Amino acid sequence: MERNNLYPIFLKAKNLKILIVGGGYVAEEKLTFLLKSSPDANVTMVAPMYREETIKIADRGDVNRVVDVYKADYLKEHHMVIATTDQPEINIQIYKDCRLQHKLVNVADNPPYCDFYMGGIVTKGNVKVAISTNGKSPTTAKRLRQFFEDVIPENIDDLVKNLNIYRKTIKGDFEQKVEKLNEFTKGLVEKM
């Protein structure tokens, strides 16, 4: 049986330098997704031209737009790269250049050339749930995102903040604190 072996992490996108190569619809989609989850993301885009809507979205964030064709020099000082051009050979070259420079890369709609996928995300205050289909079905991730947006209560952030306050009052070592928090929250799922 096939399984998803991806390791989920939550990145502080404002501390990373992210490069999006492309300025078309797919670049717009990736940028929108990134800024929705991390409005303070540190993003640079490189493309010979940009869609009007892509420019508007970039201007709402703190996105540096460069009007130029892709060159491997643009990878310098970037931690992550998202390749979204409409030319598969350029996207694959970006992947190869990233491999040589040890950069994380996502080639849009081409899973063999991805170190990471941009899955579905649900955010309610401090609570964030990420959904992955291992790159197999973005539509399923979208539907699951919609489901979790409906199921997770709007006041979940109040619960998280209150538990954080309670956590600071618990005495004992780490193991004792975890045990008390586990006991305190074990009914949470049934109540929701």
Backbone bond lengths (Angstrom), bond angles and torsions (degrees), N, CA, C in turn:
res aa  C-N    CA-C-N  psi(-1)  N-CA   C-N-CA  omega(-1)  CA-C   N-CA-C  phi
1 M - - - 1.459 - - 1.533 109.21 -
2 E 1.313 115.59 130.74 1.459 121.59 177.86 1.520 109.35 -73.78
3 R 1.330 116.30 144.53 1.465 120.03 176.94 1.520 109.90 -139.82
4 N 1.316 115.00 164.36 1.451 122.30 179.33 1.531 108.40 -85.82
5 N 1.328 117.30 112.50 1.459 122.31 -179.40 1.525 112.85 -100.78
6 L 1.323 117.22 12.25 1.464 120.26 179.10 1.525 110.05 -68.13
7 Y 1.322 116.08 146.31 1.456 121.02 176.94 1.532 108.47 -102.37
8 P 1.333 117.83 113.49 1.472 119.66 -177.51 1.526 111.18 -78.40
9 I 1.320 115.78 135.44 1.461 121.89 174.60 1.524 108.46 -137.75
10 F 1.311 116.42 158.66 1.456 121.56 175.21 1.523 107.04 -113.82
11 L 1.312 115.98 117.14 1.459 122.43 -175.14 1.524 111.63 -94.96
12 K 1.319 116.56 143.95 1.459 121.96 171.86 1.529 106.32 -85.98
13 A 1.326 115.49 88.98 1.468 121.42 -171.54 1.527 112.91 -63.54
14 K 1.311 118.32 -21.84 1.468 119.15 177.88 1.526 111.18 -74.19
15 N 1.339 117.49 -20.43 1.463 121.62 179.53 1.522 112.80 -90.74
16 L 1.321 116.82 -7.38 1.460 122.32 -178.50 1.522 109.06 -110.08
17 K 1.306 115.94 153.87 1.457 120.48 174.01 1.524 107.13 -102.48
18 I 1.328 115.26 117.43 1.457 122.10 -174.86 1.522 108.83 -112.28
19 L 1.320 115.81 131.56 1.462 122.19 179.62 1.520 109.29 -112.68
20 I 1.321 116.45 128.26 1.461 121.84 171.96 1.520 106.58 -111.64
21 V 1.340 116.01 121.58 1.461 120.64 178.38 1.525 107.26 -100.50
22 G 1.323 115.94 115.11 1.456 122.31 -177.40 1.515 109.39 128.97
23 G 1.327 115.74 156.31 1.460 120.31 -178.68 1.510 112.54 -137.43
24 G 1.323 116.66 13.81 1.456 121.19 -177.17 1.516 112.96 -93.49
25 Y 1.324 115.26 -157.64 1.456 121.59 -175.07 1.519 112.42 -62.12
26 V 1.337 117.64 -42.89 1.464 120.05 -178.49 1.527 110.38 -66.78
27 A 1.325 117.51 -40.74 1.470 121.34 175.81 1.522 109.86 -60.21
28 E 1.318 116.04 -41.99 1.465 121.37 178.45 1.525 110.92 -61.00
29 E 1.330 115.91 -43.70 1.457 121.21 179.52 1.539 110.62 -62.71
30 K 1.325 117.29 -46.15 1.468 121.46 179.82 1.525 110.97 -65.40
31 L 1.321 117.46 -41.90 1.458 121.41 178.77 1.528 110.99 -64.16
32 T 1.325 116.49 -44.00 1.468 121.17 178.29 1.517 110.34 -58.48
33 F 1.318 116.50 -47.54 1.463 122.63 -179.64 1.530 110.29 -60.14
34 L 1.320 116.19 -45.73 1.458 121.69 -178.31 1.531 111.29 -64.42
35 L 1.334 117.05 -47.58 1.464 120.55 -177.75 1.526 112.79 -72.35
36 K 1.327 116.95 -27.30 1.468 119.18 176.27 1.523 109.82 -64.68
37 S 1.309 116.15 -41.65 1.455 120.78 -178.87 1.522 112.03 -81.88
38 S 1.330 117.08 -36.86 1.463 122.63 -175.88 1.532 109.56 -134.61
39 P 1.343 117.33 79.44 1.470 119.90 -175.57 1.529 114.06 -59.86
40 D 1.338 116.63 -19.90 1.465 120.23 -179.43 1.533 112.31 -99.53
41 A 1.326 116.84 17.64 1.466 121.26 -179.15 1.531 110.72 -58.84
42 N 1.309 115.39 145.54 1.463 123.33 -179.81 1.533 107.41 -95.64
43 V 1.336 116.74 96.37 1.464 122.01 -169.91 1.529 111.38 -121.76
44 T 1.330 115.09 137.55 1.460 122.94 168.69 1.521 107.11 -121.35
45 M 1.314 116.47 139.21 1.461 121.80 175.72 1.527 108.44 -118.43
46 V 1.336 115.32 141.09 1.464 121.18 176.18 1.520 107.69 -127.48
47 A 1.331 116.06 124.98 1.463 121.33 177.48 1.523 108.65 -163.76
48 P 1.327 117.00 151.05 1.467 118.95 177.31 1.524 112.07 -70.83
49 M 1.362 116.53 -22.55 1.461 120.89 176.40 1.523 108.98 -156.52
50 Y 1.338 115.84 157.24 1.457 122.28 -177.14 1.521 109.94 -127.48
51 R 1.341 115.67 144.72 1.455 120.14 170.91 1.530 108.10 -66.66
52 E 1.292 116.48 150.48 1.463 121.24 -179.24 1.529 111.17 -58.78
53 E 1.331 116.42 -43.20 1.468 120.29 -179.37 1.526 111.23 -67.46
54 T 1.321 117.45 -34.08 1.466 121.31 177.37 1.528 109.58 -62.90
55 I 1.324 116.63 -41.34 1.469 121.18 178.16 1.525 110.09 -61.88
56 K 1.329 117.22 -43.56 1.468 120.85 179.90 1.525 111.14 -61.18
57 I 1.324 116.37 -44.07 1.469 120.59 179.98 1.525 109.94 -65.73
58 A 1.327 116.86 -43.63 1.470 121.19 179.10 1.520 110.74 -60.94
59 D 1.331 116.76 -39.72 1.467 121.03 -179.03 1.528 112.50 -68.82
60 R 1.339 116.85 -26.98 1.475 119.60 177.13 1.518 111.07 -72.66
61 G 1.331 116.83 -29.62 1.467 121.07 174.70 1.515 108.44 -96.37
62 D 1.304 115.54 -177.36 1.461 119.73 176.69 1.529 107.32 -97.98
63 V 1.333 115.95 70.03 1.460 122.45 -173.17 1.522 109.26 -108.01
64 N 1.305 115.84 127.32 1.455 122.12 176.43 1.527 107.90 -88.23
65 R 1.336 116.94 119.26 1.468 120.98 178.74 1.520 109.74 -103.84
66 V 1.334 115.32 128.79 1.459 121.89 177.28 1.525 107.18 -114.67
67 V 1.322 117.07 128.73 1.465 121.15 177.45 1.526 107.25 -95.73
68 D 1.341 114.42 102.85 1.464 120.94 -177.85 1.525 107.84 -171.88
69 V 1.318 116.04 165.27 1.456 120.80 172.65 1.532 107.89 -83.89
70 Y 1.315 116.17 159.95 1.462 121.20 -179.20 1.527 111.32 -64.64
71 K 1.324 114.47 136.41 1.458 123.56 170.83 1.525 106.78 -138.05
72 A 1.324 117.63 144.98 1.467 121.60 -178.09 1.529 112.04 -58.09
73 D 1.333 117.74 -25.78 1.474 120.71 178.68 1.527 112.26 -60.22
74 Y 1.337 117.69 -25.59 1.459 120.49 179.70 1.523 112.42 -67.10
75 L 1.325 117.30 -18.08 1.466 120.37 179.85 1.530 112.18 -73.10
76 K 1.324 116.68 -25.42 1.465 120.11 -177.92 1.521 110.41 -54.35
77 E 1.301 114.59 139.01 1.463 123.76 177.62 1.531 114.14 67.52
78 H 1.317 118.50 5.16 1.468 120.43 174.49 1.522 109.23 -101.75
79 H 1.316 115.60 143.99 1.459 121.39 -179.72 1.520 112.20 -92.47
80 M 1.332 115.47 -35.65 1.461 122.03 -175.93 1.514 109.18 -133.12
81 V 1.338 115.19 146.70 1.456 120.53 -179.02 1.521 108.69 -133.31
82 I 1.340 114.86 138.30 1.457 121.33 175.84 1.525 106.65 -122.17
83 A 1.326 116.09 115.44 1.466 121.66 -177.78 1.521 108.81 -97.00
84 T 1.344 116.33 121.54 1.470 120.62 -174.50 1.520 112.49 -132.38
85 T 1.328 117.81 19.37 1.465 117.72 -177.16 1.528 109.76 -69.67
86 D 1.326 116.46 163.76 1.471 120.35 177.62 1.530 110.96 -90.85
87 Q 1.322 116.35 15.29 1.465 121.59 179.20 1.532 109.36 -118.55
88 P 1.333 117.03 101.12 1.474 121.02 -175.90 1.530 114.12 -52.88
89 E 1.324 117.33 -36.65 1.470 118.92 -178.80 1.533 111.51 -66.03
90 I 1.328 117.30 -33.66 1.475 120.42 177.25 1.529 109.31 -71.19
91 N 1.318 116.99 -42.84 1.465 120.39 178.63 1.528 111.06 -59.63
92 I 1.314 117.17 -41.88 1.465 120.77 179.07 1.527 110.27 -68.06
93 Q 1.328 117.37 -36.36 1.465 119.68 176.00 1.527 110.71 -64.51
94 I 1.328 116.42 -39.44 1.468 120.46 176.40 1.520 109.25 -59.73
95 Y 1.322 116.42 -44.75 1.472 120.79 177.87 1.528 110.36 -57.45
96 K 1.324 117.31 -49.05 1.468 121.28 -179.13 1.525 111.35 -62.16
97 D 1.333 116.82 -42.14 1.463 120.64 178.35 1.535 110.75 -63.45
98 C 1.317 116.40 -39.40 1.473 120.47 177.90 1.527 110.77 -64.45
99 R 1.303 116.88 -40.61 1.480 120.26 177.92 1.527 110.04 -58.85
100 L 1.329 116.47 -44.76 1.470 120.76 -179.15 1.523 112.14 -64.47
101 Q 1.338 116.54 -31.37 1.464 120.89 -177.11 1.534 113.10 -101.77
102 H 1.316 116.78 7.37 1.474 122.42 177.41 1.530 112.26 59.49
103 K 1.323 115.73 45.79 1.467 121.98 177.87 1.527 109.00 -104.77
104 L 1.317 116.66 144.98 1.460 120.37 170.91 1.520 108.13 -74.00
105 V 1.327 116.62 137.89 1.465 119.54 -175.82 1.526 111.17 -139.77
106 N 1.317 114.25 144.86 1.457 122.58 172.20 1.526 106.35 -126.99
107 V 1.335 116.04 117.05 1.458 120.61 173.45 1.521 105.83 -97.50
108 A 1.316 116.00 112.24 1.465 122.06 -172.74 1.528 111.54 -52.94
109 D 1.318 115.02 132.58 1.460 123.28 176.52 1.522 113.29 57.68
110 N 1.324 117.35 31.97 1.461 121.31 178.32 1.533 108.87 -145.85
111 P 1.349 118.10 73.99 1.471 122.61 -172.99 1.530 116.37 -50.48
112 P 1.336 120.77 -36.74 1.473 117.39 179.48 1.534 113.27 -62.40
113 Y 1.327 116.59 -19.39 1.463 121.18 -179.22 1.532 111.99 -107.41
114 C 1.322 116.01 35.01 1.461 121.02 -179.04 1.520 111.18 -127.36
115 D 1.325 115.80 133.54 1.462 121.73 169.92 1.529 110.06 -90.19
116 F 1.310 116.14 -20.07 1.456 121.18 -179.44 1.526 108.40 -150.68
117 Y 1.332 115.11 158.42 1.456 122.17 175.11 1.518 107.95 -118.38
118 M 1.307 115.57 152.82 1.463 121.03 176.46 1.528 106.93 -102.67
119 G 1.324 115.85 91.15 1.461 122.08 -174.16 1.519 112.70 -80.51
120 G 1.327 115.46 -168.63 1.455 121.87 177.50 1.516 110.01 -78.14
121 I 1.325 116.93 142.56 1.460 121.20 -179.10 1.526 109.91 -133.98
122 V 1.342 114.26 135.33 1.461 121.58 174.15 1.520 106.70 -116.08
123 T 1.327 117.60 127.77 1.460 121.62 179.20 1.521 109.33 -125.11
124 K 1.330 114.88 127.30 1.470 121.95 173.84 1.522 106.14 -134.36
125 G 1.324 116.38 93.18 1.466 120.79 -177.30 1.521 110.19 64.66
126 N 1.343 116.46 -122.40 1.461 121.68 179.98 1.528 113.42 -83.14
127 V 1.317 117.10 -6.67 1.461 120.52 -179.27 1.522 109.23 -93.25
128 K 1.319 115.36 128.82 1.459 120.87 178.77 1.517 107.88 -135.68
129 V 1.332 116.21 129.88 1.455 122.43 178.30 1.522 107.57 -119.23
130 A 1.328 116.12 126.95 1.464 121.42 178.58 1.523 109.06 -106.62
131 I 1.324 116.21 142.17 1.460 122.60 -176.08 1.516 109.15 -125.15
132 S 1.325 115.88 130.55 1.461 120.83 178.93 1.522 109.98 -128.67
133 T 1.319 115.68 141.04 1.463 121.83 171.54 1.522 109.80 -113.23
134 N 1.334 116.08 22.23 1.463 121.67 179.23 1.531 111.71 62.34
135 G 1.333 115.97 28.44 1.458 120.91 179.20 1.518 113.73 77.43
136 K 1.330 117.46 5.71 1.467 121.24 -174.86 1.520 113.91 -85.66
137 S 1.354 116.76 -34.88 1.459 118.57 -174.55 1.525 111.88 -151.79
138 P 1.334 117.43 85.40 1.466 119.92 176.79 1.528 113.10 -56.35
139 T 1.329 117.05 -30.25 1.469 120.52 179.23 1.521 110.98 -65.32
140 T 1.328 117.45 -39.69 1.464 120.77 176.88 1.520 110.17 -63.97
141 A 1.335 117.26 -42.74 1.465 121.11 177.74 1.524 110.04 -59.72
142 K 1.321 116.73 -40.46 1.465 121.54 178.63 1.528 110.69 -62.14
143 R 1.341 116.91 -45.76 1.477 120.56 -179.52 1.527 110.89 -65.27
144 L 1.333 117.25 -39.94 1.459 120.13 177.74 1.530 110.59 -65.60
145 R 1.333 116.37 -38.44 1.464 120.09 176.02 1.523 110.02 -58.34
146 Q 1.326 116.99 -46.61 1.467 121.05 179.30 1.530 111.13 -60.75
147 F 1.343 116.27 -40.47 1.462 121.28 178.23 1.529 110.77 -60.88
148 F 1.332 116.99 -49.82 1.456 120.81 -177.86 1.527 112.00 -68.12
149 E 1.319 117.94 -31.67 1.469 119.88 175.02 1.525 110.38 -60.53
150 D 1.327 116.81 -36.94 1.461 121.18 179.23 1.531 112.43 -77.21
151 V 1.334 117.67 -35.62 1.465 122.21 -172.70 1.534 112.38 -81.43
152 I 1.308 117.76 -39.20 1.466 120.38 -178.03 1.529 108.25 -74.56
153 P 1.336 117.14 123.03 1.471 119.49 -175.93 1.528 112.45 -66.17
154 E 1.305 115.50 149.66 1.465 121.39 -179.47 1.524 111.52 -62.36
155 N 1.339 117.29 -29.78 1.467 120.34 -176.80 1.530 112.85 -88.27
156 I 1.312 118.62 13.62 1.466 121.49 -179.87 1.530 110.59 -59.39
157 D 1.320 117.54 -32.50 1.462 120.49 -179.47 1.527 110.91 -65.29
158 D 1.338 117.84 -36.28 1.468 120.55 176.25 1.524 110.32 -61.08
159 L 1.323 116.62 -42.87 1.462 121.36 178.26 1.527 110.52 -60.60
160 V 1.330 117.05 -45.55 1.465 121.32 -179.55 1.529 110.39 -61.53
161 K 1.311 117.05 -44.79 1.474 120.11 -179.78 1.526 111.39 -63.91
162 N 1.334 116.52 -41.93 1.464 120.13 179.08 1.525 111.57 -66.09
163 L 1.323 117.07 -39.63 1.470 120.10 177.52 1.527 111.12 -65.69
164 N 1.319 116.68 -34.55 1.462 120.09 177.59 1.539 110.29 -65.00
165 I 1.328 116.49 -41.07 1.467 120.58 177.29 1.531 109.72 -64.17
166 Y 1.330 116.22 -46.16 1.470 121.20 178.94 1.527 110.55 -60.89
167 R 1.320 117.44 -42.56 1.465 122.41 -178.63 1.526 111.09 -57.27
168 K 1.316 116.55 -37.20 1.479 120.81 -178.84 1.531 112.50 -70.58
169 T 1.341 117.15 -18.23 1.471 120.23 -179.16 1.525 112.56 -92.09
170 I 1.317 117.54 -11.88 1.469 120.89 -176.27 1.525 110.17 -73.93
171 K 1.314 115.18 132.01 1.469 121.40 178.55 1.532 109.11 -96.35
172 G 1.323 115.48 156.29 1.460 120.49 176.80 1.514 111.44 116.99
173 D 1.334 115.24 -179.50 1.461 120.26 179.24 1.528 110.24 -80.51
174 F 1.314 116.03 177.14 1.473 121.30 -176.24 1.524 111.66 -55.39
175 E 1.319 116.66 -45.20 1.475 120.98 -177.74 1.526 111.25 -62.45
176 Q 1.325 116.91 -41.48 1.467 120.54 179.28 1.530 111.06 -66.43
177 K 1.333 116.52 -38.89 1.463 120.77 178.63 1.533 110.84 -64.00
178 V 1.329 116.10 -44.63 1.466 120.39 178.92 1.522 110.22 -61.43
179 E 1.325 116.48 -42.86 1.466 120.74 -179.82 1.535 110.92 -61.24
180 K 1.338 116.86 -44.35 1.473 120.54 179.47 1.529 111.28 -65.32
181 L 1.330 117.05 -42.73 1.469 120.24 179.04 1.526 110.98 -65.89
182 N 1.331 117.72 -39.83 1.465 121.00 177.28 1.527 110.56 -61.38
183 E 1.312 116.95 -43.04 1.464 121.11 178.98 1.533 110.16 -64.49
184 F 1.324 116.00 -43.79 1.463 121.74 -177.43 1.535 111.91 -65.08
185 T 1.340 117.40 -34.89 1.473 120.82 -173.91 1.530 113.87 -102.28
186 K 1.327 119.39 2.52 1.465 119.03 -174.41 1.521 113.60 -62.98
187 G 1.314 118.71 -26.25 1.455 121.20 178.58 1.532 113.75 -87.11
188 L 1.308 116.72 -1.14 1.471 120.94 -175.28 1.523 112.81 -57.03
189 V 1.308 118.30 -47.00 1.460 121.62 -176.72 1.517 111.07 -64.92
190 E 1.332 117.22 -41.90 1.468 119.54 179.49 1.519 111.35 -64.82
191 K 1.340 117.61 -35.92 1.462 121.56 -178.92 1.518 112.19 -70.93
192 M 1.333 116.00 -29.81 1.455 119.85 -179.00 1.505 109.35 -77.38
